Amino acid sequence: MENIRITSAQFENRSGDKEYNLSRIEELSSLAAADGSDVIAFHECSITGYTFARKLSKSQMLDISEIVPDGPSIQKLIEISAANNIIILAGLFEKDKAGKIYKSYVCVDRNGLVAKYHKLHPFVNEHITPGSEYCVFDLLGWKCGILICYDNNIIENVRATRLLGADIIFMPHVTMCTPSPRPGAGFCDPELWKNREKDSTSLRLEFDGMKGRGWLMKWLPSRAYDNGIYVIFSNPVGMDDDQLKNGCSMIIDPFGDIIAECRKLGDDFVTAVITPEKLTQAGGYRYLQARRPELYKDIIGQPHTSEQKVAWLNKGK
């Protein structure tokens, strides 16, 4: 494997406005390519917008969803990729010919679709069908995986994707600044975003505190460290429907160290050089070699009742 340059981006998307969102993807992809990047990754549902979907009926969801890869948005991504000589990862709502709807994340290059993944644990809209398989694919000589947002909170998903060979896992999100039983959680006041030029300090305190980055740091670096992988975390910034998101898109290496992070209070991107030697130097590599699956394969595989309750996403339905 040779070194590659990967970019994680953030931008303020518009709900249901694919043309605008694709224009931001195009602009940021062009800038990253000019800066020498090989790959750029955007957030969950970066093409369509995300949180507004909690209010949509099935027919409205079908209207906003597209066939992959033949739909116009994927074809536009391929066009952007070819024009800028950069690989692009982005998300949208997908529909199939049977009328099923998925939360999808795609990877495209100049020649077409490279990989597609369906979110395993979707909950923003009741009409979305959960995915049923992991995704590992080749990219510029590297093995890569994809896990969307909540998929990464179930630690078995990250370990399984690693065991399937992924050295890099793209983790697109729309997260943070939402209510939770944990101390310090909650929405961020949209007025802080409106006043960010006059008072960036108050906004930064909210974004970096326990509503946002402070919570993320409790668990995201450990996914990289425990598994000895590179994590490419992408998250929107600004208003997503009526909810304020804090960005901080970042890249974490196999040591669990942040090697690049967006810190602008607005659209931004950062790039890091991904090097292969860290994969075997990191502790996670040794932990994988030391596993004794005969001790816990039957425990981990036991059936249980799966339950997801994320009430705040269903408000306004």
C-alpha positions as CSV (number, residue, x, y, z in Angstrom):
1,M,0.0,0.0,0.0
2,E,1.2,3.5,-0.8
3,N,0.4,6.8,1.0
4,I,-2.9,8.4,0.0
5,R,-4.4,11.8,0.8
6,I,-7.9,11.7,2.2
7,T,-10.1,14.7,2.9
8,S,-13.0,15.0,5.3
9,A,-15.5,17.8,4.5
10,Q,-18.3,19.7,6.2
11,F,-21.0,22.0,4.9
12,E,-24.4,23.4,5.8
13,N,-26.8,21.4,3.6
14,R,-30.3,22.5,2.6
15,S,-33.2,20.2,3.2
16,G,-34.3,18.5,0.0
17,D,-32.3,20.8,-2.2
18,K,-30.1,18.4,-4.1
19,E,-29.0,21.0,-6.7
20,Y,-27.6,23.2,-4.0
21,N,-26.0,20.4,-1.9
22,L,-24.3,19.0,-5.0
23,S,-23.0,22.4,-5.8
24,R,-21.3,22.5,-2.4
25,I,-20.0,19.0,-2.9
26,E,-18.6,20.1,-6.3
27,E,-16.9,23.3,-4.9
28,L,-15.3,21.5,-2.0
29,S,-14.2,18.6,-4.1
30,S,-12.6,21.0,-6.6
31,L,-10.7,22.8,-3.8
32,A,-9.6,19.5,-2.2
33,A,-8.4,18.1,-5.5
34,A,-6.4,21.3,-6.2
35,D,-4.8,20.8,-2.8
36,G,-3.7,17.3,-3.9
37,S,-6.3,15.1,-2.3
38,D,-7.1,11.7,-3.7
39,V,-10.4,11.1,-1.9
40,I,-13.0,13.4,-0.3
41,A,-15.8,12.2,2.1
42,F,-19.0,14.1,3.0
43,H,-21.6,13.6,5.7
44,E,-24.6,11.3,5.9
45,C,-27.4,12.3,3.4
46,S,-25.2,15.2,2.3
47,I,-27.0,15.2,-1.1
48,T,-30.5,15.2,0.2
49,G,-30.3,16.6,3.7
50,Y,-31.3,14.5,6.7
51,T,-33.3,15.7,9.6
52,F,-36.2,17.0,7.6
53,A,-37.0,13.4,6.6
54,R,-38.5,12.7,10.0
55,K,-41.6,14.6,8.8
56,L,-42.0,12.9,5.4
57,S,-44.6,10.3,4.3
58,K,-43.6,7.3,2.3
59,S,-44.7,8.9,-0.9
60,Q,-42.6,12.0,-0.1
61,M,-39.6,9.8,0.8
62,L,-39.9,8.0,-2.5
63,D,-40.0,11.4,-4.2
64,I,-36.7,12.5,-2.6
65,S,-35.0,9.1,-3.0
66,E,-33.2,7.9,-6.2
67,I,-32.2,4.8,-7.9
68,V,-28.5,4.0,-7.4
69,P,-26.4,4.4,-9.5
70,D,-28.6,5.5,-12.4
71,G,-30.3,8.4,-10.7
72,P,-29.2,12.0,-11.5
73,S,-27.4,12.7,-8.2
74,I,-25.0,9.7,-8.6
75,Q,-24.4,10.6,-12.2
76,K,-23.6,14.2,-11.1
77,L,-21.1,12.8,-8.5
78,I,-19.4,10.8,-11.2
79,E,-19.2,13.9,-13.4
80,I,-17.7,15.9,-10.5
81,S,-15.2,13.1,-9.8
82,A,-14.1,12.9,-13.4
83,A,-13.7,16.7,-13.8
84,N,-11.6,17.0,-10.7
85,N,-9.8,13.6,-10.6
86,I,-10.9,12.9,-7.1
87,I,-12.8,10.0,-5.5
88,I,-16.0,11.1,-3.8
89,L,-18.1,9.6,-1.0
90,A,-21.5,11.1,-0.2
91,G,-24.9,10.1,1.1
92,L,-28.5,10.2,0.0
93,F,-31.9,8.4,0.3
94,E,-32.1,5.5,-2.1
95,K,-35.1,3.6,-3.5
96,D,-35.2,0.3,-5.4
97,K,-37.6,-0.9,-8.1
98,A,-39.7,-2.6,-5.4
99,G,-40.3,0.6,-3.6
100,K,-38.0,0.0,-0.6
101,I,-36.1,3.0,0.8
102,Y,-32.6,2.9,2.2
103,K,-30.2,5.3,3.8
104,S,-27.3,5.0,1.4
105,Y,-23.7,6.1,1.2
106,V,-21.8,5.7,-2.0
107,C,-18.2,5.9,-3.3
108,V,-17.7,7.0,-6.9
109,D,-14.7,7.6,-9.2
110,R,-14.5,8.9,-12.7
111,N,-15.6,5.5,-14.1
112,G,-18.7,5.1,-12.0
113,L,-19.9,3.5,-8.7
114,V,-17.1,1.9,-6.7
115,A,-19.2,0.9,-3.5
116,K,-22.6,1.3,-2.0
117,Y,-23.7,0.8,1.6
118,H,-27.1,0.7,3.3
119,K,-27.2,2.0,6.9
120,L,-27.8,-0.9,9.3
121,H,-29.6,1.1,12.0
122,P,-31.7,3.8,10.4
123,F,-34.3,5.7,12.4
124,V,-35.0,9.1,11.0
125,N,-38.0,7.9,9.1
126,E,-40.1,4.7,9.7
127,H,-40.2,3.9,6.0
128,I,-36.5,3.3,5.7
129,T,-35.4,-0.3,5.4
130,P,-32.4,-1.4,7.4
131,G,-29.3,-2.6,5.6
132,S,-28.4,-6.3,5.9
133,E,-24.7,-6.5,5.1
134,Y,-21.3,-4.9,5.7
135,C,-19.3,-3.2,3.0
136,V,-15.6,-3.6,2.4
137,F,-14.0,-2.5,-0.9
138,D,-10.7,-1.7,-2.6
139,L,-9.7,1.9,-3.0
140,L,-6.3,3.0,-4.4
141,G,-4.7,-0.2,-3.0
142,W,-6.4,0.1,0.5
143,K,-9.2,-1.9,2.0
144,C,-12.0,0.4,3.1
145,G,-15.3,0.1,4.9
146,I,-18.4,2.3,5.5
147,L,-20.5,2.6,8.6
148,I,-23.1,5.3,8.9
149,C,-23.6,7.3,12.1
150,Y,-25.5,5.1,14.7
151,D,-23.9,2.0,13.1
152,N,-20.6,3.1,14.7
153,N,-22.2,3.3,18.2
154,I,-22.7,-0.5,18.1
155,I,-19.1,-1.6,18.6
156,E,-19.6,-5.0,16.9
157,N,-20.2,-3.3,13.6
158,V,-16.8,-1.6,13.7
159,R,-15.0,-4.8,14.8
160,A,-16.8,-6.8,12.1
161,T,-15.9,-4.4,9.4
162,R,-12.3,-4.5,10.6
163,L,-12.2,-8.3,10.6
164,L,-13.5,-8.3,7.0
165,G,-10.3,-6.5,6.1
166,A,-11.0,-2.7,6.3
167,D,-8.0,-0.6,7.2
168,I,-9.9,2.7,6.7
169,I,-13.5,3.1,7.8
170,F,-15.5,6.1,6.5
171,M,-18.0,7.2,9.2
172,P,-20.4,9.8,7.8
173,H,-22.6,11.3,10.5
174,V,-25.4,13.7,11.3
175,T,-24.8,13.9,15.0
176,M,-24.3,15.8,18.2
177,C,-26.3,18.7,19.7
178,T,-29.4,16.5,20.4
179,P,-31.2,15.5,23.6
180,S,-30.0,12.4,25.5
181,P,-30.2,11.0,29.0
182,R,-26.4,11.6,29.4
183,P,-25.4,14.7,31.4
184,G,-24.8,17.9,29.4
185,A,-26.7,16.8,26.2
186,G,-29.2,18.8,24.4
187,F,-30.0,21.0,21.3
188,C,-27.9,24.0,20.6
189,D,-29.8,27.3,20.2
190,P,-30.0,28.3,16.5
191,E,-29.6,31.9,17.6
192,L,-26.0,31.1,18.4
193,W,-25.5,30.2,14.7
194,K,-27.2,33.4,13.5
195,N,-24.9,35.5,15.7
196,R,-21.7,33.5,15.1
197,E,-19.9,36.5,13.5
198,K,-20.6,38.7,16.5
199,D,-20.2,36.1,19.2
200,S,-18.2,33.1,18.0
201,T,-17.1,32.3,21.6
202,S,-20.5,31.3,22.9
203,L,-21.1,29.1,19.8
204,R,-17.7,27.5,20.2
205,L,-18.4,26.7,23.8
206,E,-21.6,24.9,22.9
207,F,-20.0,23.1,19.9
208,D,-17.0,21.9,21.9
209,G,-18.8,21.1,25.1
210,M,-20.7,18.0,26.2
211,K,-23.5,18.7,23.6
212,G,-21.0,18.3,20.9
213,R,-17.3,17.5,20.6
214,G,-16.8,16.7,24.2
215,W,-19.2,13.7,23.8
216,L,-17.7,12.6,20.5
217,M,-14.3,12.4,22.2
218,K,-15.7,9.9,24.7
219,W,-16.0,7.2,22.1
220,L,-14.9,8.0,18.5
221,P,-11.1,7.8,19.0
222,S,-11.5,4.5,20.7
223,R,-13.0,3.0,17.6
224,A,-9.8,3.8,15.8
225,Y,-7.5,2.8,18.6
226,D,-9.2,-0.5,19.6
227,N,-9.3,-1.7,15.9
228,G,-6.1,-0.2,14.6
229,I,-7.8,1.6,11.8
230,Y,-8.1,5.0,10.2
231,V,-11.4,6.7,10.9
232,I,-12.8,9.3,8.4
233,F,-15.5,11.2,10.3
234,S,-17.7,13.6,8.4
235,N,-20.5,15.7,9.9
236,P,-22.6,18.7,8.7
237,V,-22.2,22.2,10.2
238,G,-24.9,24.8,10.7
239,M,-28.6,24.2,10.4
240,D,-30.0,20.8,9.3
241,D,-33.7,21.5,9.1
242,D,-34.4,23.0,12.5
243,Q,-31.4,21.5,14.3
244,L,-28.0,23.0,14.7
245,K,-25.0,20.7,14.0
246,N,-21.4,21.4,15.0
247,G,-19.3,19.9,12.2
248,C,-15.8,19.1,13.6
249,S,-15.2,16.7,10.7
250,M,-12.0,14.9,11.4
251,I,-9.5,12.1,10.5
252,I,-8.2,9.8,13.3
253,D,-5.3,7.5,12.9
254,P,-4.8,3.9,14.2
255,F,-3.2,5.3,17.4
256,G,-6.5,7.1,18.2
257,D,-4.9,10.5,17.5
258,I,-6.7,13.3,15.6
259,I,-4.5,14.1,12.6
260,A,-6.8,16.6,10.9
261,E,-10.0,18.4,12.0
262,C,-12.3,21.1,10.7
263,R,-12.4,24.0,13.1
264,K,-14.2,26.7,11.0
265,L,-17.7,27.7,12.0
266,G,-18.8,27.1,8.5
267,D,-18.1,25.0,5.3
268,D,-14.6,23.6,5.5
269,F,-12.4,20.6,4.7
270,V,-9.2,19.1,6.0
271,T,-6.8,16.6,4.5
272,A,-4.5,14.0,6.0
273,V,-1.8,11.7,4.6
274,I,-2.8,8.1,5.3
275,T,0.3,5.9,5.7
276,P,0.4,2.1,5.9
277,E,3.0,1.7,8.7
278,K,0.7,2.9,11.4
279,L,-1.6,0.0,10.8
280,T,0.9,-2.5,12.2
281,Q,2.6,-0.1,14.7
282,A,-0.7,0.6,16.6
283,G,-1.9,-1.3,19.6
284,G,-5.1,-2.4,17.8
285,Y,-3.1,-4.5,15.4
286,R,-1.7,-6.5,18.3
287,Y,-5.1,-6.7,20.0
288,L,-6.5,-8.3,16.8
289,Q,-3.7,-10.9,16.8
290,A,-4.3,-11.7,20.4
291,R,-8.1,-12.4,20.1
292,R,-9.5,-15.8,21.4
293,P,-12.9,-16.0,19.6
294,E,-13.5,-19.5,21.0
295,L,-14.1,-17.8,24.4
296,Y,-16.8,-15.4,23.2
297,K,-18.2,-16.4,19.8
298,D,-21.3,-18.0,21.3
299,I,-21.8,-15.1,23.8
300,I,-21.6,-12.4,21.1
301,G,-23.8,-14.3,18.8
302,Q,-26.6,-14.9,21.2
303,P,-30.1,-13.7,20.1
304,H,-31.7,-10.8,21.8
305,T,-34.5,-8.3,21.4
306,S,-33.3,-5.3,19.3
307,E,-34.8,-2.0,20.4
308,Q,-34.1,1.5,19.2
309,K,-35.7,4.6,20.8
310,V,-34.6,7.9,19.5
311,A,-37.7,10.0,20.3
312,W,-36.3,13.4,19.3
313,L,-36.1,12.4,15.7
314,N,-39.8,11.6,15.5
315,K,-41.0,15.0,16.7
316,G,-43.0,16.7,14.1
317,K,-44.2,13.6,12.2
